Amino acid sequence: MLKTACVGGVARDVLCNEVPHVYRDHRPYALCALAGSAVYLGLTALLVGPGWASLVGVVVATGSRLLAVALGWRLPGWRPREP
């Protein structure tokens, strides 16, 4: 899930010689995908069926992304180190 959600866009932007969009706007795209993936992996490790694990993982990823959009969540930006 993380690969298709973020890496394709990053590769596109890098090939177009641009700063990847996912790094510019500080929205939690990758974090939401990572949360859904972690839930899926955790449930499969607990021997939950793959159908249920997939469903819950998708709900977590989609739900967290919808909350991020609705509530305007942003990740903190970083500042370059001063010499």
mmCIF file of the N, C-alpha and C atoms, coordinates in Angstrom:
data_MODEL
# 
_entry.id   MODEL 
# 
loop_
_atom_site.group_PDB 
_atom_site.id 
_atom_site.type_symbol 
_atom_site.label_atom_id 
_atom_site.label_alt_id 
_atom_site.label_comp_id 
_atom_site.label_asym_id 
_atom_site.label_entity_id 
_atom_site.label_seq_id 
_atom_site.pdbx_PDB_ins_code 
_atom_site.Cartn_x 
_atom_site.Cartn_y 
_atom_site.Cartn_z 
_atom_site.occupancy 
_atom_site.B_iso_or_equiv 
_atom_site.pdbx_formal_charge 
_atom_site.auth_seq_id 
_atom_site.auth_comp_id 
_atom_site.auth_asym_id 
_atom_site.auth_atom_id 
_atom_site.pdbx_PDB_model_num 
ATOM 1   N N  . MET A 1 1  ? 0.829   -1.185  0.000   1.00 0.00 ? 1  MET A N  1 
ATOM 2   C CA . MET A 1 1  ? 0.000   0.000   0.000   1.00 0.00 ? 1  MET A CA 1 
ATOM 3   C C  . MET A 1 1  ? 0.874   1.248   0.000   1.00 0.00 ? 1  MET A C  1 
ATOM 4   N N  . LEU A 1 2  ? 1.905   1.290   0.808   1.00 0.00 ? 2  LEU A N  1 
ATOM 5   C CA . LEU A 1 2  ? 2.769   2.465   0.882   1.00 0.00 ? 2  LEU A CA 1 
ATOM 6   C C  . LEU A 1 2  ? 3.451   2.706   -0.450  1.00 0.00 ? 2  LEU A C  1 
ATOM 7   N N  . LYS A 1 3  ? 3.857   1.631   -1.109  1.00 0.00 ? 3  LYS A N  1 
ATOM 8   C CA . LYS A 1 3  ? 4.566   1.764   -2.380  1.00 0.00 ? 3  LYS A CA 1 
ATOM 9   C C  . LYS A 1 3  ? 3.695   2.458   -3.417  1.00 0.00 ? 3  LYS A C  1 
ATOM 10  N N  . THR A 1 4  ? 2.487   2.003   -3.611  1.00 0.00 ? 4  THR A N  1 
ATOM 11  C CA . THR A 1 4  ? 1.635   2.591   -4.638  1.00 0.00 ? 4  THR A CA 1 
ATOM 12  C C  . THR A 1 4  ? 1.090   3.939   -4.214  1.00 0.00 ? 4  THR A C  1 
ATOM 13  N N  . ALA A 1 5  ? 0.989   4.188   -2.933  1.00 0.00 ? 5  ALA A N  1 
ATOM 14  C CA . ALA A 1 5  ? 0.425   5.455   -2.477  1.00 0.00 ? 5  ALA A CA 1 
ATOM 15  C C  . ALA A 1 5  ? 1.412   6.602   -2.586  1.00 0.00 ? 5  ALA A C  1 
ATOM 16  N N  . CYS A 1 6  ? 2.686   6.363   -2.452  1.00 0.00 ? 6  CYS A N  1 
ATOM 17  C CA . CYS A 1 6  ? 3.648   7.456   -2.379  1.00 0.00 ? 6  CYS A CA 1 
ATOM 18  C C  . CYS A 1 6  ? 4.807   7.358   -3.354  1.00 0.00 ? 6  CYS A C  1 
ATOM 19  N N  . VAL A 1 7  ? 5.352   6.176   -3.526  1.00 0.00 ? 7  VAL A N  1 
ATOM 20  C CA . VAL A 1 7  ? 6.594   6.041   -4.289  1.00 0.00 ? 7  VAL A CA 1 
ATOM 21  C C  . VAL A 1 7  ? 6.381   6.380   -5.760  1.00 0.00 ? 7  VAL A C  1 
ATOM 22  N N  . GLY A 1 8  ? 5.227   6.074   -6.314  1.00 0.00 ? 8  GLY A N  1 
ATOM 23  C CA . GLY A 1 8  ? 4.970   6.414   -7.707  1.00 0.00 ? 8  GLY A CA 1 
ATOM 24  C C  . GLY A 1 8  ? 4.995   7.906   -7.945  1.00 0.00 ? 8  GLY A C  1 
ATOM 25  N N  . GLY A 1 9  ? 4.382   8.665   -7.044  1.00 0.00 ? 9  GLY A N  1 
ATOM 26  C CA . GLY A 1 9  ? 4.391   10.122  -7.173  1.00 0.00 ? 9  GLY A CA 1 
ATOM 27  C C  . GLY A 1 9  ? 5.776   10.706  -6.974  1.00 0.00 ? 9  GLY A C  1 
ATOM 28  N N  . VAL A 1 10 ? 6.529   10.139  -6.046  1.00 0.00 ? 10 VAL A N  1 
ATOM 29  C CA . VAL A 1 10 ? 7.904   10.597  -5.818  1.00 0.00 ? 10 VAL A CA 1 
ATOM 30  C C  . VAL A 1 10 ? 8.749   10.328  -7.056  1.00 0.00 ? 10 VAL A C  1 
ATOM 31  N N  . ALA A 1 11 ? 8.618   9.139   -7.631  1.00 0.00 ? 11 ALA A N  1 
ATOM 32  C CA . ALA A 1 11 ? 9.381   8.803   -8.830  1.00 0.00 ? 11 ALA A CA 1 
ATOM 33  C C  . ALA A 1 11 ? 9.016   9.736   -9.987  1.00 0.00 ? 11 ALA A C  1 
ATOM 34  N N  . ARG A 1 12 ? 7.739   10.019  -10.143 1.00 0.00 ? 12 ARG A N  1 
ATOM 35  C CA . ARG A 1 12 ? 7.301   10.945  -11.194 1.00 0.00 ? 12 ARG A CA 1 
ATOM 36  C C  . ARG A 1 12 ? 7.950   12.310  -11.032 1.00 0.00 ? 12 ARG A C  1 
ATOM 37  N N  . ASP A 1 13 ? 7.899   12.851  -9.803  1.00 0.00 ? 13 ASP A N  1 
ATOM 38  C CA . ASP A 1 13 ? 8.461   14.174  -9.563  1.00 0.00 ? 13 ASP A CA 1 
ATOM 39  C C  . ASP A 1 13 ? 9.969   14.196  -9.742  1.00 0.00 ? 13 ASP A C  1 
ATOM 40  N N  . VAL A 1 14 ? 10.644  13.140  -9.306  1.00 0.00 ? 14 VAL A N  1 
ATOM 41  C CA . VAL A 1 14 ? 12.107  13.077  -9.467  1.00 0.00 ? 14 VAL A CA 1 
ATOM 42  C C  . VAL A 1 14 ? 12.459  13.019  -10.944 1.00 0.00 ? 14 VAL A C  1 
ATOM 43  N N  . LEU A 1 15 ? 11.727  12.218  -11.723 1.00 0.00 ? 15 LEU A N  1 
ATOM 44  C CA . LEU A 1 15 ? 11.989  12.134  -13.155 1.00 0.00 ? 15 LEU A CA 1 
ATOM 45  C C  . LEU A 1 15 ? 11.719  13.459  -13.863 1.00 0.00 ? 15 LEU A C  1 
ATOM 46  N N  . CYS A 1 16 ? 10.814  14.256  -13.316 1.00 0.00 ? 16 CYS A N  1 
ATOM 47  C CA . CYS A 1 16 ? 10.517  15.577  -13.884 1.00 0.00 ? 16 CYS A CA 1 
ATOM 48  C C  . CYS A 1 16 ? 11.408  16.657  -13.287 1.00 0.00 ? 16 CYS A C  1 
ATOM 49  N N  . ASN A 1 17 ? 12.391  16.255  -12.488 1.00 0.00 ? 17 ASN A N  1 
ATOM 50  C CA . ASN A 1 17 ? 13.351  17.178  -11.869 1.00 0.00 ? 17 ASN A CA 1 
ATOM 51  C C  . ASN A 1 17 ? 12.663  18.212  -10.972 1.00 0.00 ? 17 ASN A C  1 
ATOM 52  N N  . GLU A 1 18 ? 11.713  17.742  -10.174 1.00 0.00 ? 18 GLU A N  1 
ATOM 53  C CA . GLU A 1 18 ? 11.001  18.593  -9.222  1.00 0.00 ? 18 GLU A CA 1 
ATOM 54  C C  . GLU A 1 18 ? 11.137  17.999  -7.820  1.00 0.00 ? 18 GLU A C  1 
ATOM 55  N N  . VAL A 1 19 ? 10.977  18.845  -6.811  1.00 0.00 ? 19 VAL A N  1 
ATOM 56  C CA . VAL A 1 19 ? 10.922  18.357  -5.437  1.00 0.00 ? 19 VAL A CA 1 
ATOM 57  C C  . VAL A 1 19 ? 9.620   17.574  -5.302  1.00 0.00 ? 19 VAL A C  1 
ATOM 58  N N  . PRO A 1 20 ? 9.663   16.339  -4.829  1.00 0.00 ? 20 PRO A N  1 
ATOM 59  C CA . PRO A 1 20 ? 8.436   15.536  -4.732  1.00 0.00 ? 20 PRO A CA 1 
ATOM 60  C C  . PRO A 1 20 ? 7.347   16.245  -3.926  1.00 0.00 ? 20 PRO A C  1 
ATOM 61  N N  . HIS A 1 21 ? 6.142   16.172  -4.460  1.00 0.00 ? 21 HIS A N  1 
ATOM 62  C CA . HIS A 1 21 ? 4.992   16.840  -3.846  1.00 0.00 ? 21 HIS A CA 1 
ATOM 63  C C  . HIS A 1 21 ? 4.760   16.376  -2.415  1.00 0.00 ? 21 HIS A C  1 
ATOM 64  N N  . VAL A 1 22 ? 4.984   15.098  -2.175  1.00 0.00 ? 22 VAL A N  1 
ATOM 65  C CA . VAL A 1 22 ? 4.754   14.549  -0.842  1.00 0.00 ? 22 VAL A CA 1 
ATOM 66  C C  . VAL A 1 22 ? 5.693   15.175  0.195   1.00 0.00 ? 22 VAL A C  1 
ATOM 67  N N  . TYR A 1 23 ? 6.842   15.710  -0.240  1.00 0.00 ? 23 TYR A N  1 
ATOM 68  C CA . TYR A 1 23 ? 7.782   16.370  0.675   1.00 0.00 ? 23 TYR A CA 1 
ATOM 69  C C  . TYR A 1 23 ? 7.533   17.863  0.776   1.00 0.00 ? 23 TYR A C  1 
ATOM 70  N N  . ARG A 1 24 ? 6.796   18.438  -0.163  1.00 0.00 ? 24 ARG A N  1 
ATOM 71  C CA . ARG A 1 24 ? 6.600   19.886  -0.200  1.00 0.00 ? 24 ARG A CA 1 
ATOM 72  C C  . ARG A 1 24 ? 5.469   20.379  0.670   1.00 0.00 ? 24 ARG A C  1 
ATOM 73  N N  . ASP A 1 25 ? 4.346   19.698  0.656   1.00 0.00 ? 25 ASP A N  1 
ATOM 74  C CA . ASP A 1 25 ? 3.150   20.270  1.278   1.00 0.00 ? 25 ASP A CA 1 
ATOM 75  C C  . ASP A 1 25 ? 2.915   19.848  2.728   1.00 0.00 ? 25 ASP A C  1 
ATOM 76  N N  . HIS A 1 26 ? 3.703   18.929  3.242   1.00 0.00 ? 26 HIS A N  1 
ATOM 77  C CA . HIS A 1 26 ? 3.662   18.509  4.647   1.00 0.00 ? 26 HIS A CA 1 
ATOM 78  C C  . HIS A 1 26 ? 2.320   17.914  5.062   1.00 0.00 ? 26 HIS A C  1 
ATOM 79  N N  . ARG A 1 27 ? 1.614   17.315  4.103   1.00 0.00 ? 27 ARG A N  1 
ATOM 80  C CA . ARG A 1 27 ? 0.402   16.576  4.451   1.00 0.00 ? 27 ARG A CA 1 
ATOM 81  C C  . ARG A 1 27 ? 0.794   15.127  4.699   1.00 0.00 ? 27 ARG A C  1 
ATOM 82  N N  . PRO A 1 28 ? 0.064   14.444  5.562   1.00 0.00 ? 28 PRO A N  1 
ATOM 83  C CA . PRO A 1 28 ? 0.491   13.096  5.978   1.00 0.00 ? 28 PRO A CA 1 
ATOM 84  C C  . PRO A 1 28 ? 0.083   11.968  5.032   1.00 0.00 ? 28 PRO A C  1 
ATOM 85  N N  . TYR A 1 29 ? 0.388   12.109  3.723   1.00 0.00 ? 29 TYR A N  1 
ATOM 86  C CA . TYR A 1 29 ? 0.064   11.034  2.780   1.00 0.00 ? 29 TYR A CA 1 
ATOM 87  C C  . TYR A 1 29 ? 0.731   9.724   3.196   1.00 0.00 ? 29 TYR A C  1 
ATOM 88  N N  . ALA A 1 30 ? 2.042   9.769   3.314   1.00 0.00 ? 30 ALA A N  1 
ATOM 89  C CA . ALA A 1 30 ? 2.803   8.552   3.596   1.00 0.00 ? 30 ALA A CA 1 
ATOM 90  C C  . ALA A 1 30 ? 2.496   8.011   4.981   1.00 0.00 ? 30 ALA A C  1 
ATOM 91  N N  . LEU A 1 31 ? 2.272   8.889   5.933   1.00 0.00 ? 31 LEU A N  1 
ATOM 92  C CA . LEU A 1 31 ? 1.985   8.448   7.293   1.00 0.00 ? 31 LEU A CA 1 
ATOM 93  C C  . LEU A 1 31 ? 0.664   7.679   7.356   1.00 0.00 ? 31 LEU A C  1 
ATOM 94  N N  . CYS A 1 32 ? -0.343  8.137   6.618   1.00 0.00 ? 32 CYS A N  1 
ATOM 95  C CA . CYS A 1 32 ? -1.627  7.427   6.580   1.00 0.00 ? 32 CYS A CA 1 
ATOM 96  C C  . CYS A 1 32 ? -1.471  6.063   5.912   1.00 0.00 ? 32 CYS A C  1 
ATOM 97  N N  . ALA A 1 33 ? -0.722  6.017   4.820   1.00 0.00 ? 33 ALA A N  1 
ATOM 98  C CA . ALA A 1 33 ? -0.477  4.733   4.147   1.00 0.00 ? 33 ALA A CA 1 
ATOM 99  C C  . ALA A 1 33 ? 0.319   3.802   5.047   1.00 0.00 ? 33 ALA A C  1 
ATOM 100 N N  . LEU A 1 34 ? 1.294   4.343   5.762   1.00 0.00 ? 34 LEU A N  1 
ATOM 101 C CA . LEU A 1 34 ? 2.097   3.540   6.676   1.00 0.00 ? 34 LEU A CA 1 
ATOM 102 C C  . LEU A 1 34 ? 1.246   2.993   7.818   1.00 0.00 ? 34 LEU A C  1 
ATOM 103 N N  . ALA A 1 35 ? 0.335   3.796   8.330   1.00 0.00 ? 35 ALA A N  1 
ATOM 104 C CA . ALA A 1 35 ? -0.547  3.329   9.410   1.00 0.00 ? 35 ALA A CA 1 
ATOM 105 C C  . ALA A 1 35 ? -1.422  2.170   8.933   1.00 0.00 ? 35 ALA A C  1 
ATOM 106 N N  . GLY A 1 36 ? -2.003  2.303   7.747   1.00 0.00 ? 36 GLY A N  1 
ATOM 107 C CA . GLY A 1 36 ? -2.816  1.215   7.199   1.00 0.00 ? 36 GLY A CA 1 
ATOM 108 C C  . GLY A 1 36 ? -2.007  -0.042  6.956   1.00 0.00 ? 36 GLY A C  1 
ATOM 109 N N  . SER A 1 37 ? -0.787  0.137   6.450   1.00 0.00 ? 37 SER A N  1 
ATOM 110 C CA . SER A 1 37 ? 0.089   -1.014  6.208   1.00 0.00 ? 37 SER A CA 1 
ATOM 111 C C  . SER A 1 37 ? 0.486   -1.696  7.514   1.00 0.00 ? 37 SER A C  1 
ATOM 112 N N  . ALA A 1 38 ? 0.783   -0.899  8.532   1.00 0.00 ? 38 ALA A N  1 
ATOM 113 C CA . ALA A 1 38 ? 1.167   -1.454  9.827   1.00 0.00 ? 38 ALA A CA 1 
ATOM 114 C C  . ALA A 1 38 ? 0.012   -2.243  10.447  1.00 0.00 ? 38 ALA A C  1 
ATOM 115 N N  . VAL A 1 39 ? -1.199  -1.715  10.315  1.00 0.00 ? 39 VAL A N  1 
ATOM 116 C CA . VAL A 1 39 ? -2.365  -2.428  10.843  1.00 0.00 ? 39 VAL A CA 1 
ATOM 117 C C  . VAL A 1 39 ? -2.545  -3.751  10.104  1.00 0.00 ? 39 VAL A C  1 
ATOM 118 N N  . TYR A 1 40 ? -2.418  -3.722  8.787   1.00 0.00 ? 40 TYR A N  1 
ATOM 119 C CA . TYR A 1 40 ? -2.532  -4.959  8.006   1.00 0.00 ? 40 TYR A CA 1 
ATOM 120 C C  . TYR A 1 40 ? -1.490  -5.984  8.440   1.00 0.00 ? 40 TYR A C  1 
ATOM 121 N N  . LEU A 1 41 ? -0.230  -5.555  8.527   1.00 0.00 ? 41 LEU A N  1 
ATOM 122 C CA . LEU A 1 41 ? 0.829   -6.482  8.928   1.00 0.00 ? 41 LEU A CA 1 
ATOM 123 C C  . LEU A 1 41 ? 0.626   -7.004  10.346  1.00 0.00 ? 41 LEU A C  1 
ATOM 124 N N  . GLY A 1 42 ? 0.194   -6.124  11.235  1.00 0.00 ? 42 GLY A N  1 
ATOM 125 C CA . GLY A 1 42 ? -0.060  -6.548  12.609  1.00 0.00 ? 42 GLY A CA 1 
ATOM 126 C C  . GLY A 1 42 ? -1.173  -7.580  12.695  1.00 0.00 ? 42 GLY A C  1 
ATOM 127 N N  . LEU A 1 43 ? -2.239  -7.355  11.951  1.00 0.00 ? 43 LEU A N  1 
ATOM 128 C CA . LEU A 1 43 ? -3.359  -8.307  11.976  1.00 0.00 ? 43 LEU A CA 1 
ATOM 129 C C  . LEU A 1 43 ? -2.994  -9.639  11.341  1.00 0.00 ? 43 LEU A C  1 
ATOM 130 N N  . THR A 1 44 ? -2.209  -9.607  10.273  1.00 0.00 ? 44 THR A N  1 
ATOM 131 C CA . THR A 1 44 ? -1.799  -10.884 9.678   1.00 0.00 ? 44 THR A CA 1 
ATOM 132 C C  . THR A 1 44 ? -0.838  -11.630 10.603  1.00 0.00 ? 44 THR A C  1 
ATOM 133 N N  . ALA A 1 45 ? -0.034  -10.904 11.375  1.00 0.00 ? 45 ALA A N  1 
ATOM 134 C CA . ALA A 1 45 ? 0.849   -11.547 12.349  1.00 0.00 ? 45 ALA A CA 1 
ATOM 135 C C  . ALA A 1 45 ? 0.034   -12.188 13.475  1.00 0.00 ? 45 ALA A C  1 
ATOM 136 N N  . LEU A 1 46 ? -1.129  -11.622 13.761  1.00 0.00 ? 46 LEU A N  1 
ATOM 137 C CA . LEU A 1 46 ? -2.018  -12.188 14.772  1.00 0.00 ? 46 LEU A CA 1 
ATOM 138 C C  . LEU A 1 46 ? -2.925  -13.276 14.191  1.00 0.00 ? 46 LEU A C  1 
ATOM 139 N N  . LEU A 1 47 ? -2.633  -13.660 12.956  1.00 0.00 ? 47 LEU A N  1 
ATOM 140 C CA . LEU A 1 47 ? -3.339  -14.743 12.269  1.00 0.00 ? 47 LEU A CA 1 
ATOM 141 C C  . LEU A 1 47 ? -4.804  -14.421 11.968  1.00 0.00 ? 47 LEU A C  1 
ATOM 142 N N  . VAL A 1 48 ? -5.097  -13.141 11.786  1.00 0.00 ? 48 VAL A N  1 
ATOM 143 C CA . VAL A 1 48 ? -6.418  -12.742 11.301  1.00 0.00 ? 48 VAL A CA 1 
ATOM 144 C C  . VAL A 1 48 ? -6.437  -13.047 9.812   1.00 0.00 ? 48 VAL A C  1 
ATOM 145 N N  . GLY A 1 49 ? -7.562  -13.416 9.280   1.00 0.00 ? 49 GLY A N  1 
ATOM 146 C CA . GLY A 1 49 ? -7.654  -13.742 7.860   1.00 0.00 ? 49 GLY A CA 1 
ATOM 147 C C  . GLY A 1 49 ? -7.224  -12.575 6.974   1.00 0.00 ? 49 GLY A C  1 
ATOM 148 N N  . PRO A 1 50 ? -6.655  -12.878 5.804   1.00 0.00 ? 50 PRO A N  1 
ATOM 149 C CA . PRO A 1 50 ? -6.155  -11.810 4.941   1.00 0.00 ? 50 PRO A CA 1 
ATOM 150 C C  . PRO A 1 50 ? -7.243  -10.856 4.442   1.00 0.00 ? 50 PRO A C  1 
ATOM 151 N N  . GLY A 1 51 ? -8.440  -11.354 4.270   1.00 0.00 ? 51 GLY A N  1 
ATOM 152 C CA . GLY A 1 51 ? -9.548  -10.488 3.847   1.00 0.00 ? 51 GLY A CA 1 
ATOM 153 C C  . GLY A 1 51 ? -9.881  -9.443  4.892   1.00 0.00 ? 51 GLY A C  1 
ATOM 154 N N  . TRP A 1 52 ? -9.995  -9.894  6.143   1.00 0.00 ? 52 TRP A N  1 
ATOM 155 C CA . TRP A 1 52 ? -10.298 -8.960  7.232   1.00 0.00 ? 52 TRP A CA 1 
ATOM 156 C C  . TRP A 1 52 ? -9.141  -8.010  7.492   1.00 0.00 ? 52 TRP A C  1 
ATOM 157 N N  . ALA A 1 53 ? -7.930  -8.543  7.447   1.00 0.00 ? 53 ALA A N  1 
ATOM 158 C CA . ALA A 1 53 ? -6.756  -7.687  7.658   1.00 0.00 ? 53 ALA A CA 1 
ATOM 159 C C  . ALA A 1 53 ? -6.680  -6.609  6.586   1.00 0.00 ? 53 ALA A C  1 
ATOM 160 N N  . SER A 1 54 ? -6.959  -6.979  5.340   1.00 0.00 ? 54 SER A N  1 
ATOM 161 C CA . SER A 1 54 ? -6.951  -5.996  4.251   1.00 0.00 ? 54 SER A CA 1 
ATOM 162 C C  . SER A 1 54 ? -8.035  -4.949  4.445   1.00 0.00 ? 54 SER A C  1 
ATOM 163 N N  . LEU A 1 55 ? -9.226  -5.402  4.795   1.00 0.00 ? 55 LEU A N  1 
ATOM 164 C CA . LEU A 1 55 ? -10.334 -4.477  4.996   1.00 0.00 ? 55 LEU A CA 1 
ATOM 165 C C  . LEU A 1 55 ? -10.031 -3.472  6.098   1.00 0.00 ? 55 LEU A C  1 
ATOM 166 N N  . VAL A 1 56 ? -9.545  -3.948  7.229   1.00 0.00 ? 56 VAL A N  1 
ATOM 167 C CA . VAL A 1 56 ? -9.249  -3.053  8.347   1.00 0.00 ? 56 VAL A CA 1 
ATOM 168 C C  . VAL A 1 56 ? -8.090  -2.119  7.997   1.00 0.00 ? 56 VAL A C  1 
ATOM 169 N N  . GLY A 1 57 ? -7.073  -2.626  7.301   1.00 0.00 ? 57 GLY A N  1 
ATOM 170 C CA . GLY A 1 57 ? -5.960  -1.783  6.876   1.00 0.00 ? 57 GLY A CA 1 
ATOM 171 C C  . GLY A 1 57 ? -6.405  -0.667  5.949   1.00 0.00 ? 57 GLY A C  1 
ATOM 172 N N  . VAL A 1 58 ? -7.274  -1.004  5.000   1.00 0.00 ? 58 VAL A N  1 
ATOM 173 C CA . VAL A 1 58 ? -7.797  0.009   4.078   1.00 0.00 ? 58 VAL A CA 1 
ATOM 174 C C  . VAL A 1 58 ? -8.641  1.039   4.827   1.00 0.00 ? 58 VAL A C  1 
ATOM 175 N N  . VAL A 1 59 ? -9.452  0.579   5.767   1.00 0.00 ? 59 VAL A N  1 
ATOM 176 C CA . VAL A 1 59 ? -10.283 1.501   6.551   1.00 0.00 ? 59 VAL A CA 1 
ATOM 177 C C  . VAL A 1 59 ? -9.401  2.454   7.372   1.00 0.00 ? 59 VAL A C  1 
ATOM 178 N N  . VAL A 1 60 ? -8.341  1.940   7.969   1.00 0.00 ? 60 VAL A N  1 
ATOM 179 C CA . VAL A 1 60 ? -7.436  2.783   8.753   1.00 0.00 ? 60 VAL A CA 1 
ATOM 180 C C  . VAL A 1 60 ? -6.729  3.807   7.857   1.00 0.00 ? 60 VAL A C  1 
ATOM 181 N N  . ALA A 1 61 ? -6.202  3.351   6.723   1.00 0.00 ? 61 ALA A N  1 
ATOM 182 C CA . ALA A 1 61 ? -5.499  4.266   5.821   1.00 0.00 ? 61 ALA A CA 1 
ATOM 183 C C  . ALA A 1 61 ? -6.447  5.333   5.271   1.00 0.00 ? 61 ALA A C  1 
ATOM 184 N N  . THR A 1 62 ? -7.611  4.902   4.807   1.00 0.00 ? 62 THR A N  1 
ATOM 185 C CA . THR A 1 62 ? -8.573  5.842   4.231   1.00 0.00 ? 62 THR A CA 1 
ATOM 186 C C  . THR A 1 62 ? -9.151  6.761   5.299   1.00 0.00 ? 62 THR A C  1 
ATOM 187 N N  . GLY A 1 63 ? -9.487  6.189   6.439   1.00 0.00 ? 63 GLY A N  1 
ATOM 188 C CA . GLY A 1 63 ? -10.053 7.002   7.522   1.00 0.00 ? 63 GLY A CA 1 
ATOM 189 C C  . GLY A 1 63 ? -9.080  8.050   8.041   1.00 0.00 ? 63 GLY A C  1 
ATOM 190 N N  . SER A 1 64 ? -7.830  7.658   8.208   1.00 0.00 ? 64 SER A N  1 
ATOM 191 C CA . SER A 1 64 ? -6.851  8.642   8.695   1.00 0.00 ? 64 SER A CA 1 
ATOM 192 C C  . SER A 1 64 ? -6.604  9.714   7.648   1.00 0.00 ? 64 SER A C  1 
ATOM 193 N N  . ARG A 1 65 ? -6.621  9.347   6.376   1.00 0.00 ? 65 ARG A N  1 
ATOM 194 C CA . ARG A 1 65 ? -6.441  10.346  5.309   1.00 0.00 ? 65 ARG A CA 1 
ATOM 195 C C  . ARG A 1 65 ? -7.631  11.297  5.263   1.00 0.00 ? 65 ARG A C  1 
ATOM 196 N N  . LEU A 1 66 ? -8.850  10.778  5.388   1.00 0.00 ? 66 LEU A N  1 
ATOM 197 C CA . LEU A 1 66 ? -10.035 11.635  5.405   1.00 0.00 ? 66 LEU A CA 1 
ATOM 198 C C  . LEU A 1 66 ? -10.031 12.574  6.605   1.00 0.00 ? 66 LEU A C  1 
ATOM 199 N N  . LEU A 1 67 ? -9.623  12.063  7.764   1.00 0.00 ? 67 LEU A N  1 
ATOM 200 C CA . LEU A 1 67 ? -9.505  12.929  8.940   1.00 0.00 ? 67 LEU A CA 1 
ATOM 201 C C  . LEU A 1 67 ? -8.459  14.020  8.728   1.00 0.00 ? 67 LEU A C  1 
ATOM 202 N N  . ALA A 1 68 ? -7.350  13.656  8.113   1.00 0.00 ? 68 ALA A N  1 
ATOM 203 C CA . ALA A 1 68 ? -6.291  14.633  7.858   1.00 0.00 ? 68 ALA A CA 1 
ATOM 204 C C  . ALA A 1 68 ? -6.781  15.745  6.943   1.00 0.00 ? 68 ALA A C  1 
ATOM 205 N N  . VAL A 1 69 ? -7.553  15.385  5.937   1.00 0.00 ? 69 VAL A N  1 
ATOM 206 C CA . VAL A 1 69 ? -8.083  16.395  5.017   1.00 0.00 ? 69 VAL A CA 1 
ATOM 207 C C  . VAL A 1 69 ? -9.142  17.242  5.716   1.00 0.00 ? 69 VAL A C  1 
ATOM 208 N N  . ALA A 1 70 ? -10.065 16.585  6.424   1.00 0.00 ? 70 ALA A N  1 
ATOM 209 C CA . ALA A 1 70 ? -11.162 17.310  7.068   1.00 0.00 ? 70 ALA A CA 1 
ATOM 210 C C  . ALA A 1 70 ? -10.674 18.253  8.169   1.00 0.00 ? 70 ALA A C  1 
ATOM 211 N N  . LEU A 1 71 ? -9.650  17.818  8.907   1.00 0.00 ? 71 LEU A N  1 
ATOM 212 C CA . LEU A 1 71 ? -9.176  18.620  10.035  1.00 0.00 ? 71 LEU A CA 1 
ATOM 213 C C  . LEU A 1 71 ? -7.946  19.460  9.700   1.00 0.00 ? 71 LEU A C  1 
ATOM 214 N N  . GLY A 1 72 ? -7.475  19.357  8.463   1.00 0.00 ? 72 GLY A N  1 
ATOM 215 C CA . GLY A 1 72 ? -6.332  20.162  8.037   1.00 0.00 ? 72 GLY A CA 1 
ATOM 216 C C  . GLY A 1 72 ? -5.027  19.791  8.717   1.00 0.00 ? 72 GLY A C  1 
ATOM 217 N N  . TRP A 1 73 ? -4.847  18.513  9.005   1.00 0.00 ? 73 TRP A N  1 
ATOM 218 C CA . TRP A 1 73 ? -3.608  18.082  9.662   1.00 0.00 ? 73 TRP A CA 1 
ATOM 219 C C  . TRP A 1 73 ? -2.422  18.279  8.744   1.00 0.00 ? 73 TRP A C  1 
ATOM 220 N N  . ARG A 1 74 ? -1.329  18.738  9.306   1.00 0.00 ? 74 ARG A N  1 
ATOM 221 C CA . ARG A 1 74 ? -0.073  18.896  8.571   1.00 0.00 ? 74 ARG A CA 1 
ATOM 222 C C  . ARG A 1 74 ? 1.058   18.388  9.441   1.00 0.00 ? 74 ARG A C  1 
ATOM 223 N N  . LEU A 1 75 ? 2.077   17.865  8.795   1.00 0.00 ? 75 LEU A N  1 
ATOM 224 C CA . LEU A 1 75 ? 3.273   17.442  9.512   1.00 0.00 ? 75 LEU A CA 1 
ATOM 225 C C  . LEU A 1 75 ? 4.190   18.650  9.683   1.00 0.00 ? 75 LEU A C  1 
ATOM 226 N N  . PRO A 1 76 ? 4.950   18.687  10.754  1.00 0.00 ? 76 PRO A N  1 
ATOM 227 C CA . PRO A 1 76 ? 5.858   19.824  10.932  1.00 0.00 ? 76 PRO A CA 1 
ATOM 228 C C  . PRO A 1 76 ? 6.919   19.862  9.842   1.00 0.00 ? 76 PRO A C  1 
ATOM 229 N N  . GLY A 1 77 ? 7.269   21.044  9.412   1.00 0.00 ? 77 GLY A N  1 
ATOM 230 C CA . GLY A 1 77 ? 8.330   21.212  8.422   1.00 0.00 ? 77 GLY A CA 1 
ATOM 231 C C  . GLY A 1 77 ? 9.676   21.134  9.080   1.00 0.00 ? 77 GLY A C  1 
ATOM 232 N N  . TRP A 1 78 ? 10.686  21.024  8.273   1.00 0.00 ? 78 TRP A N  1 
ATOM 233 C CA . TRP A 1 78 ? 12.039  20.981  8.808   1.00 0.00 ? 78 TRP A CA 1 
ATOM 234 C C  . TRP A 1 78 ? 12.782  22.222  8.347   1.00 0.00 ? 78 TRP A C  1 
ATOM 235 N N  . ARG A 1 79 ? 13.736  22.605  9.130   1.00 0.00 ? 79 ARG A N  1 
ATOM 236 C CA . ARG A 1 79 ? 14.556  23.764  8.787   1.00 0.00 ? 79 ARG A CA 1 
ATOM 237 C C  . ARG A 1 79 ? 15.980  23.318  8.583   1.00 0.00 ? 79 ARG A C  1 
ATOM 238 N N  . PRO A 1 80 ? 16.671  23.919  7.622   1.00 0.00 ? 80 PRO A N  1 
ATOM 239 C CA . PRO A 1 80 ? 18.065  23.549  7.433   1.00 0.00 ? 80 PRO A CA 1 
ATOM 240 C C  . PRO A 1 80 ? 18.895  23.927  8.653   1.00 0.00 ? 80 PRO A C  1 
ATOM 241 N N  . ARG A 1 81 ? 19.897  23.136  8.921   1.00 0.00 ? 81 ARG A N  1 
ATOM 242 C CA . ARG A 1 81 ? 20.788  23.430  10.053  1.00 0.00 ? 81 ARG A CA 1 
ATOM 243 C C  . ARG A 1 81 ? 21.620  24.662  9.747   1.00 0.00 ? 81 ARG A C  1 
ATOM 244 N N  . GLU A 1 82 ? 21.803  25.457  10.763  1.00 0.00 ? 82 GLU A N  1 
ATOM 245 C CA . GLU A 1 82 ? 22.658  26.633  10.597  1.00 0.00 ? 82 GLU A CA 1 
ATOM 246 C C  . GLU A 1 82 ? 24.109  26.226  10.794  1.00 0.00 ? 82 GLU A C  1 
ATOM 247 N N  . PRO A 1 83 ? 25.007  26.764  9.966   1.00 0.00 ? 83 PRO A N  1 
ATOM 248 C CA . PRO A 1 83 ? 26.442  26.368  10.088  1.00 0.00 ? 83 PRO A CA 1 
ATOM 249 C C  . PRO A 1 83 ? 27.076  26.829  11.370  1.00 0.00 ? 83 PRO A C  1 
# 
